[in-house]
Amino acid sequence: MKEKHIEKLKEIVGQKAVTTEVEDRITYSFDSTRLEYLPDAVVQAKNTQQISEILTFANEENIPVTPRGAATGLSGGCLAVKGGILLNTVHMNKILDINPIDLLIDVEAGVITEEVDKSVSSYGLFYPPDPGSLKSSTIGGNIAENAGGLRGLKYGVTEDYVNGMEVVLPTGEIIELGTRTVKGVTGYNLNSLMVGSEGTLGIVTKATLSLLPKPAARASLLALFDQLTHAAQTVADIVSEGVITSTLEIVDNVTINAIEDYLKIGLDRNIGAMLLIEVDGHQGAVDVEAEIVKKVAAKNKAISCKMATSAKERDALWAARRAALSSLARVKPSTILEDATVPRSKIVQLVEAVNDIAQKYDMPIGTFGHAGDGNLHPTLLTDLRIPEEEEKVEKVIQEIFEVTVKLGGTLSGEHGIGISKAKYLSLEISPEVFDLMKKVKRTFDPNNILNPGKMYFDD
Ligand SMILES: Cc1cc2nc3c(=O)[nH]c(=O)nc-3n(C[C@H](O)[C@H](O)[C@H](O)COP(=O)(O)OP(=O)(O)OC[C@H]3O[C@@H](n4cnc5c(N)ncnc54)[C@H](O)[C@@H]3O)c2cc1C
């Protein structure tokens, strides 16, 4: 970028909100993948008007702009792969309005996910999407990736809670999408198109999110199994018994050991897998559903299936689950987390296939994830400083994705395509559909300045 471009950015957002110092740029060159790209300038945006002016100017001058939230993304989405401006939205973090009658909350895009939930708790309400990263991820990043979470099985994912939003288009116009109503079918559903578009079609500046009344009661259960496949079968059987649990998470032996090494909470290191299950609703329904879960677990040879007896015990279970990725990241120098998702009926086959692939390549893989949604995170544990490991990792990932798609699944349940999965897109998406996606991108962003280099849109 030229000096005159930096001066223009400073004119728009102020001197202190623009940096080109190399140390600062390095700080913003990472996300939660192992990838790294250096932007030319980092800009801290404070409001919609500034973002509009930046995009208008960047579009005229053909400068790439990459939006960034908390950088917890797991597909390289917020990395400035073509250099240019890294646009940070985390300072746009105001809760604007809470409406307990319409069950809506208005927030700026940089609000942290957990803050949304906390801010409505005193109204007896909750915001269901709860990604494992909820303490740091932003609503803008959640919308861009259509983030899921631990409660996805019963309550769905981010797209189910985004009523509307304010967006700045790559050409600088500020638009409003969606409605404040329960229903609304006026025109194409561009609100939904924006959700999951990975910051390639527009920058979300504000969002209107819908809320639900908090369930009256909940119960958490921990089921232990000798074998991972028995745990996986239990997942499918619980749902076919007619119980939609709010959470149904699986953690394998490799991950259990990593969590125990990290948190030292007394997990049994020898078990094959554990399921963390939560049922919620009215007390009567919770009691009935918890009993069904216990019976199904017993039928699938569970070593035990116990209910947490206190809030402290329950919180410890969920803290352990949320620590899965950070625990695995301590095992080896390189951690590569995947996001394979299959129909629930195929979860046992996916688990078996991942185990076979791990053995075939002698690659330790820790598997955990939202099993109730058919969404597993096989996590490769390796050391990419060893030259031959890179090639091995590529083969392992390719095979995991091939089997996932063969089982009727999808490359990404919640982490998006970004850069890390772009080269596998053709396994799932036909050339006709991909061509249509490219045309959509061009319509929104004729000069390809917004988040270029993602999803292979610019090839
Ligand atoms: C420990 C851990 C656990 C995780 N658990 C889950 C999980 O359970 N479920 C899940 O779905 N994900 C999970 N993730 C992944 C990640 O947290 C989500 O993808 C999250 O939505 C990213 O939010 P962010 O604010 O960090 O976005 P970033 O990483 O900063 O950006 C992600 C993408 O969003 C775009 N973007 C950011 N802000 C905006 C905006 N305002 N407008 C337009 N585009 C924007 C970026 O350009 C990029 O493409 C986890 C990550 C970690 C590290």
PDBQT file of the ligand as one rigid body, heavy atoms in Angstrom, charges set to zero:
ROOT
HETATM    1  C1  LIG A 501     -11.133 -23.200  21.251  1.00  0.00    +0.000 C 
HETATM    2  C2  LIG A 501     -12.049 -22.967  20.092  1.00  0.00    +0.000 A 
HETATM    3  C3  LIG A 501     -13.302 -23.529  20.094  1.00  0.00    +0.000 A 
HETATM    4  C4  LIG A 501     -14.172 -23.321  19.028  1.00  0.00    +0.000 A 
HETATM    5  N1  LIG A 501     -15.425 -23.880  19.061  1.00  0.00    +0.000 NA
HETATM    6  C5  LIG A 501     -16.287 -23.652  18.051  1.00  0.00    +0.000 A 
HETATM    7  C6  LIG A 501     -17.597 -24.225  18.081  1.00  0.00    +0.000 A 
HETATM    8  O1  LIG A 501     -17.986 -24.924  19.020  1.00  0.00    +0.000 OA
HETATM    9  N2  LIG A 501     -18.431 -23.951  17.047  1.00  0.00    +0.000 N 
HETATM   10  C7  LIG A 501     -18.038 -23.167  15.981  1.00  0.00    +0.000 A 
HETATM   11  O2  LIG A 501     -18.833 -22.952  15.072  1.00  0.00    +0.000 OA
HETATM   12  N3  LIG A 501     -16.792 -22.638  15.927  1.00  0.00    +0.000 NA
HETATM   13  C8  LIG A 501     -15.922 -22.843  16.927  1.00  0.00    +0.000 A 
HETATM   14  N4  LIG A 501     -14.670 -22.297  16.875  1.00  0.00    +0.000 N 
HETATM   15  C9  LIG A 501     -14.279 -21.480  15.697  1.00  0.00    +0.000 C 
HETATM   16  C10 LIG A 501     -14.507 -19.963  15.851  1.00  0.00    +0.000 C 
HETATM   17  O3  LIG A 501     -14.568 -19.577  17.204  1.00  0.00    +0.000 OA
HETATM   18  C11 LIG A 501     -15.772 -19.508  15.129  1.00  0.00    +0.000 C 
HETATM   19  O4  LIG A 501     -15.631 -19.703  13.737  1.00  0.00    +0.000 OA
HETATM   20  C12 LIG A 501     -16.156 -18.040  15.371  1.00  0.00    +0.000 C 
HETATM   21  O5  LIG A 501     -17.401 -17.792  14.778  1.00  0.00    +0.000 OA
HETATM   22  C13 LIG A 501     -15.132 -17.035  14.846  1.00  0.00    +0.000 C 
HETATM   23  O6  LIG A 501     -15.430 -15.755  15.410  1.00  0.00    +0.000 OA
HETATM   24  P1  LIG A 501     -14.312 -14.621  15.473  1.00  0.00    +0.000 P 
HETATM   25  O7  LIG A 501     -14.928 -13.398  16.033  1.00  0.00    +0.000 OA
HETATM   26  O8  LIG A 501     -13.119 -15.121  16.189  1.00  0.00    +0.000 OA
HETATM   27  O9  LIG A 501     -14.021 -14.418  13.932  1.00  0.00    +0.000 OA
HETATM   28  P2  LIG A 501     -12.615 -14.330  13.163  1.00  0.00    +0.000 P 
HETATM   29  O10 LIG A 501     -11.835 -15.573  13.383  1.00  0.00    +0.000 OA
HETATM   30  O11 LIG A 501     -11.969 -13.050  13.466  1.00  0.00    +0.000 OA
HETATM   31  O12 LIG A 501     -13.137 -14.319  11.660  1.00  0.00    +0.000 OA
HETATM   32  C14 LIG A 501     -13.798 -15.430  11.129  1.00  0.00    +0.000 C 
HETATM   33  C15 LIG A 501     -14.389 -15.040   9.766  1.00  0.00    +0.000 C 
HETATM   34  O13 LIG A 501     -15.391 -14.060   9.961  1.00  0.00    +0.000 OA
HETATM   35  C16 LIG A 501     -15.107 -12.902   9.187  1.00  0.00    +0.000 C 
HETATM   36  N5  LIG A 501     -15.594 -11.782   9.981  1.00  0.00    +0.000 N 
HETATM   37  C17 LIG A 501     -15.255 -11.445  11.253  1.00  0.00    +0.000 A 
HETATM   38  N6  LIG A 501     -15.961 -10.379  11.644  1.00  0.00    +0.000 NA
HETATM   39  C18 LIG A 501     -16.771 -10.042  10.608  1.00  0.00    +0.000 A 
HETATM   40  C19 LIG A 501     -17.747  -9.036  10.405  1.00  0.00    +0.000 A 
HETATM   41  N7  LIG A 501     -18.054  -8.135  11.339  1.00  0.00    +0.000 N 
HETATM   42  N8  LIG A 501     -18.389  -8.983   9.209  1.00  0.00    +0.000 NA
HETATM   43  C20 LIG A 501     -18.095  -9.885   8.233  1.00  0.00    +0.000 A 
HETATM   44  N9  LIG A 501     -17.180 -10.852   8.365  1.00  0.00    +0.000 NA
HETATM   45  C21 LIG A 501     -16.540 -10.938   9.550  1.00  0.00    +0.000 A 
HETATM   46  C22 LIG A 501     -13.612 -12.941   8.948  1.00  0.00    +0.000 C 
HETATM   47  O14 LIG A 501     -13.257 -12.247   7.781  1.00  0.00    +0.000 OA
HETATM   48  C23 LIG A 501     -13.382 -14.438   8.814  1.00  0.00    +0.000 C 
HETATM   49  O15 LIG A 501     -13.681 -14.849   7.506  1.00  0.00    +0.000 OA
HETATM   50  C24 LIG A 501     -13.762 -22.510  17.933  1.00  0.00    +0.000 A 
HETATM   51  C25 LIG A 501     -12.490 -21.931  17.935  1.00  0.00    +0.000 A 
HETATM   52  C26 LIG A 501     -11.641 -22.157  18.993  1.00  0.00    +0.000 A 
HETATM   53  C27 LIG A 501     -10.291 -21.503  18.962  1.00  0.00    +0.000 C 
ENDROOT
TORSDOF 0
